[in-house]
Amino acid sequence: MDSIDIHPRALREAATMILEAGGSGPDEARIVADHLVLANLSGHDSHGIGMLPAYERSLSNGTLNPNQDVALVRDDGAVMMFDGGMGYGQVVGRQATAAAIERCRSTGVVVAPVRYCHHLGRIGTYGEQVADAGLASLHFVNVVGHQALVAPYRGTDARYSTNPICLSLPGSNAQPPVLLDMATSRIAHGKARVAHNKGEEAPEGSLIDHRGRKTRDPSVLFRQPTGALTSFGDHKGYGLAVFCELLGGMMSGGRTAQPEHEMEGTIINNMFMIVFDPDRLIPRSAMEHELAALVAHVKASPAADADEPVLVPGDPERASRIERADAIPVDAESWRQIVAAGDRLGVEAGRLEAVASAPPR
Ligand code: NAD
């Protein structure tokens, strides 16, 4: 199936139109659109503008509250607890992260969970926000409010979701930030959605069908009876996913994936976030030296395949942003779904098509 190339600016404009039609004020629409398009630029189409149809569903079933600010529900020095009030995660998550960064300047470390956010999007965004402020962070996130997607290790049906983790350290002139940002499932659900939309197979070992048999067919997630995603790294990824439930879901005062909690057909992210100031631990110059030296050391390992050199986390996203700076490929089915979602919110398909096909300014 073919795809269309859309300039990032045009994609931002199209997303902004849809978000404003969904009730967001101009600032919120811009923040969410920027976040989504940055995910596409970073190579993570699973968390880019292809999420808009899901957001439209949440708007229409009343589980996503536009123009919602984050609430600080506990303020106790190095402990700050936030409630996202089911606002756009890209807004409430960013506000919670900004407040934790500010507090960290005086306390050196902040434990800052934020519960009840509608989809937070690409968790790396918050790691980057912290790294840009010269600080470091750890993020453990769970995903509830909808049908489970991931089977526990040794299990045969879905019990929880793709529970992402992000770890970030600030960069220096010598080395950009090292930032690991990944789902604990072998692939993100959105990647299975994109593969399904493109008619492609999912990677080996990433899916099981409804009987628990391994498959590469992503449609098992989109039909009844439903299959499941698997954890990365067998028991290790599964163990991390359990901690995303316990830290992100439980310690935030939100919800874990267990069935006593409601499933309203929405996307709820609860994020357990720790922000710390590396300067409180070691001199900045020592950190910058050691970080650059370690990265150089691992990258000096001779590549098994000359076309695929050793990288560190954060490198692929930086490379993708350069590669996609002028054109983001959007597969035809995802674009059709986005235009249909816009239409349901009152944005005429012709207006979106005109924006998408306009020559770059
Ligand atoms: P992925 O499998 O592409 O892994 C991405 C991570 O691995 C990045 O940190 C990247 O820099 C690093 N990486 C990739 N190749 C590398 C290499 N060769 N060497 C070293 N590091 C390398 O990503 P994913 O697991 O599919 O997750 C995609 C996105 O989905 C993430 O941004 C994540 O936050 C997001 N996500 C969000 C939710 C949510 O509920 N909000 C849920 C799941 C995933």
Residues whose N, C-alpha, C, O or C-beta is under 5 A from the ligand:
A	BS01	NAD	H44 H47 L120 G121 R122 I123 G124 V143 T162 N163 P164 L179 L180 D181 M182 A183 S185 I187 A188 N269 L311 V312 P313 G314 D315 P316 E317
